[in-house]
Amino acid sequence: MEKERTRKRYLSGVIWDVYLFILTSNEPMGVRDVWRGLKLSSPSLAQYHINNLLEMKLIGQAEDGRYVAEEKSSLEVLRNFVLFKGRLISRMIFYAAFILGLLLVYFLFEPKKWDFRDLLVVAIGLFSLIVFSYEAFMQHRGIKTGVQKL
């Protein structure tokens, strides 16, 4: 029994989906909320995964018996994300928006001669925008299928 508690555990599949569902909810979630929200086969399956998350100390139980996420920064996978109004947003989105803003300001307020400097600014700006957008896409895609070792 002691070996089971000390071995490394992985978050993947349904338990990862349950954790993300509770993490991104705006209010505490009950077992039936998780069951219905994720369309699991039974409430006992939702309770099983919730119990595992409680054991790993990733979620906690509120006074009314429902569950809330404890600490999202304890997982390495979620360090590149910001939780904003119940949504996980990649930090790369903010960088891409900043680069886009810089490009727009450059196009609106800088007189263009289309010399080497203008072409270089546009090329670097577009390249940066594409790279940050691609990285944000890959992070969002990876969070759904990612495996987190605890």
The 8 nearest C-alpha neighbors of each residue, nearest first, counted from 0:
[[1, 3, 2, 4, 5, 6, 7, 54],
 [2, 0, 4, 3, 5, 6, 7, 8],
 [3, 1, 5, 0, 4, 6, 7, 8],
 [2, 4, 0, 1, 6, 5, 7, 8],
 [3, 5, 1, 2, 6, 0, 7, 8],
 [6, 4, 2, 3, 1, 7, 8, 0],
 [7, 5, 3, 4, 2, 8, 1, 149],
 [6, 8, 149, 5, 9, 148, 4, 3],
 [9, 7, 149, 148, 6, 10, 147, 55],
 [8, 10, 148, 147, 149, 11, 146, 7],
 [9, 11, 147, 15, 146, 14, 148, 8],
 [12, 10, 15, 146, 14, 9, 13, 147],
 [11, 13, 15, 14, 16, 10, 144, 146],
 [12, 14, 16, 15, 17, 11, 48, 10],
 [13, 15, 17, 16, 48, 12, 11, 10],
 [16, 14, 11, 18, 10, 13, 17, 12],
 [15, 17, 13, 19, 14, 18, 20, 12],
 [18, 16, 14, 20, 15, 19, 13, 21],
 [17, 19, 15, 21, 20, 16, 22, 14],
 [20, 18, 22, 16, 21, 17, 23, 15],
 [19, 21, 17, 18, 23, 22, 16, 24],
 [20, 22, 18, 24, 19, 23, 68, 67],
 [23, 21, 19, 68, 20, 24, 18, 67],
 [24, 22, 85, 20, 21, 86, 19, 25],
 [25, 23, 21, 26, 85, 22, 20, 27],
 [24, 26, 85, 23, 27, 84, 22, 21],
 [25, 27, 24, 28, 67, 21, 66, 23],
 [26, 28, 67, 66, 65, 29, 25, 24],
 [29, 27, 66, 65, 32, 26, 21, 33],
 [28, 30, 65, 32, 31, 66, 33, 27],
 [29, 31, 33, 32, 46, 45, 34, 42],
 [30, 32, 34, 33, 29, 42, 35, 45],
 [33, 31, 29, 35, 30, 34, 36, 28],
 [32, 34, 36, 30, 31, 35, 37, 45],
 [33, 35, 31, 39, 42, 32, 45, 37],
 [36, 34, 38, 32, 33, 37, 31, 39],
 [35, 37, 33, 38, 34, 32, 20, 39],
 [36, 38, 39, 35, 34, 33, 17, 16],
 [39, 37, 35, 36, 34, 40, 33, 41],
 [40, 38, 34, 37, 41, 35, 45, 44],
 [39, 41, 38, 44, 42, 34, 45, 43],
 [42, 40, 43, 44, 39, 34, 45, 38],
 [41, 43, 45, 44, 34, 31, 46, 30],
 [42, 44, 46, 41, 45, 47, 30, 40],
 [45, 43, 47, 46, 42, 41, 48, 40],
 [44, 46, 42, 48, 43, 47, 34, 30],
 [45, 47, 43, 49, 44, 48, 30, 50],
 [48, 46, 44, 50, 45, 49, 43, 51],
 [47, 49, 51, 45, 50, 14, 46, 52],
 [48, 50, 46, 52, 51, 47, 53, 45],
 [49, 51, 53, 47, 48, 52, 46, 54],
 [52, 50, 54, 48, 49, 53, 55, 47],
 [51, 53, 55, 49, 54, 50, 57, 58],
 [54, 52, 56, 50, 58, 55, 51, 49],
 [53, 55, 51, 56, 52, 50, 57, 49],
 [56, 54, 52, 53, 57, 51, 58, 149],
 [57, 55, 53, 54, 58, 52, 59, 69],
 [58, 56, 52, 69, 55, 53, 68, 70],
 [59, 57, 68, 69, 53, 56, 67, 52],
 [60, 58, 67, 66, 69, 53, 68, 61],
 [59, 61, 66, 65, 64, 67, 62, 58],
 [60, 62, 64, 65, 63, 66, 59, 67],
 [63, 61, 64, 60, 65, 66, 59, 27],
 [62, 64, 61, 65, 60, 66, 27, 29],
 [65, 63, 61, 62, 60, 66, 29, 28],
 [64, 66, 29, 28, 61, 27, 60, 63],
 [65, 67, 60, 28, 27, 59, 61, 29],
 [68, 66, 27, 59, 58, 21, 69, 60],
 [69, 67, 58, 22, 21, 57, 70, 59],
 [68, 70, 58, 57, 59, 67, 71, 56],
 [71, 69, 72, 73, 68, 57, 58, 74],
 [70, 72, 73, 74, 77, 69, 68, 22],
 [71, 73, 74, 70, 78, 77, 75, 76],
 [72, 74, 71, 70, 75, 77, 78, 57],
 [75, 73, 72, 76, 77, 71, 78, 147],
 [74, 76, 78, 77, 73, 72, 147, 79],
 [75, 77, 74, 78, 147, 79, 142, 145],
 [78, 76, 80, 79, 75, 74, 72, 71],
 [77, 79, 80, 75, 76, 72, 74, 81],
 [80, 78, 77, 90, 89, 76, 81, 91],
 [81, 79, 89, 88, 77, 78, 90, 87],
 [80, 82, 88, 87, 83, 89, 90, 79],
 [81, 83, 87, 86, 85, 88, 80, 84],
 [82, 84, 86, 85, 81, 87, 88, 23],
 [85, 83, 86, 82, 25, 23, 87, 24],
 [84, 86, 23, 83, 24, 25, 82, 87],
 [87, 85, 83, 82, 84, 23, 88, 81],
 [86, 88, 82, 81, 80, 83, 89, 85],
 [89, 87, 81, 80, 86, 82, 90, 83],
 [88, 90, 80, 91, 92, 135, 79, 81],
 [89, 91, 92, 93, 80, 79, 88, 81],
 [90, 92, 94, 135, 89, 93, 131, 95],
 [93, 91, 95, 90, 94, 89, 135, 96],
 [92, 94, 96, 91, 90, 95, 97, 89],
 [93, 95, 91, 97, 96, 92, 98, 131],
 [94, 96, 92, 98, 128, 131, 97, 93],
 [95, 97, 99, 93, 94, 98, 100, 92],
 [96, 98, 100, 94, 95, 99, 93, 101],
 [99, 97, 101, 95, 100, 96, 128, 102],
 [98, 100, 96, 102, 97, 101, 95, 103],
 [101, 99, 97, 103, 98, 102, 96, 104],
 [100, 102, 98, 104, 99, 103, 105, 97],
 [101, 103, 105, 99, 100, 104, 106, 98],
 [104, 102, 100, 106, 105, 101, 107, 99],
 [105, 103, 107, 101, 106, 102, 108, 100],
 [104, 106, 102, 109, 103, 107, 108, 101],
 [107, 105, 103, 104, 108, 109, 102, 111],
 [108, 106, 104, 105, 103, 109, 110, 102],
 [107, 109, 105, 104, 106, 110, 103, 111],
 [108, 110, 105, 106, 111, 107, 104, 112],
 [111, 109, 108, 112, 106, 107, 105, 113],
 [110, 112, 113, 109, 117, 106, 114, 105],
 [111, 113, 114, 110, 117, 116, 115, 118],
 [114, 112, 117, 111, 118, 115, 116, 110],
 [113, 115, 112, 117, 116, 118, 111, 119],
 [114, 116, 118, 117, 119, 113, 120, 112],
 [117, 115, 119, 118, 114, 120, 113, 121],
 [118, 116, 120, 113, 119, 114, 115, 121],
 [117, 119, 121, 115, 116, 120, 122, 113],
 [118, 120, 122, 116, 117, 121, 115, 123],
 [121, 119, 117, 123, 118, 122, 124, 116],
 [120, 122, 124, 118, 119, 123, 125, 117],
 [123, 121, 119, 125, 124, 120, 126, 118],
 [124, 122, 126, 120, 125, 121, 119, 127],
 [125, 123, 121, 127, 126, 122, 120, 128],
 [126, 124, 128, 122, 127, 123, 121, 129],
 [125, 127, 123, 129, 128, 124, 122, 130],
 [128, 126, 130, 124, 125, 129, 123, 131],
 [127, 129, 125, 95, 131, 126, 130, 132],
 [128, 130, 132, 126, 127, 131, 133, 125],
 [129, 131, 133, 127, 132, 128, 134, 126],
 [132, 130, 134, 128, 95, 91, 133, 129],
 [133, 131, 135, 129, 134, 130, 128, 95],
 [132, 134, 136, 130, 135, 131, 129, 137],
 [133, 135, 137, 131, 136, 132, 138, 130],
 [136, 134, 132, 138, 91, 133, 137, 89],
 [135, 137, 133, 139, 134, 138, 140, 132],
 [138, 136, 140, 134, 135, 139, 141, 133],
 [139, 137, 141, 135, 140, 136, 134, 142],
 [140, 138, 136, 142, 141, 137, 135, 143],
 [139, 141, 137, 138, 142, 143, 136, 144],
 [142, 140, 138, 145, 144, 143, 139, 137],
 [141, 143, 145, 139, 144, 140, 138, 76],
 [142, 144, 141, 145, 140, 139, 16, 15],
 [143, 145, 141, 142, 146, 140, 11, 12],
 [146, 144, 142, 141, 143, 147, 11, 76],
 [145, 147, 11, 10, 148, 9, 144, 15],
 [148, 146, 10, 9, 149, 145, 11, 76],
 [147, 149, 9, 8, 10, 146, 7, 74],
 [148, 8, 9, 7, 147, 10, 74, 55]]
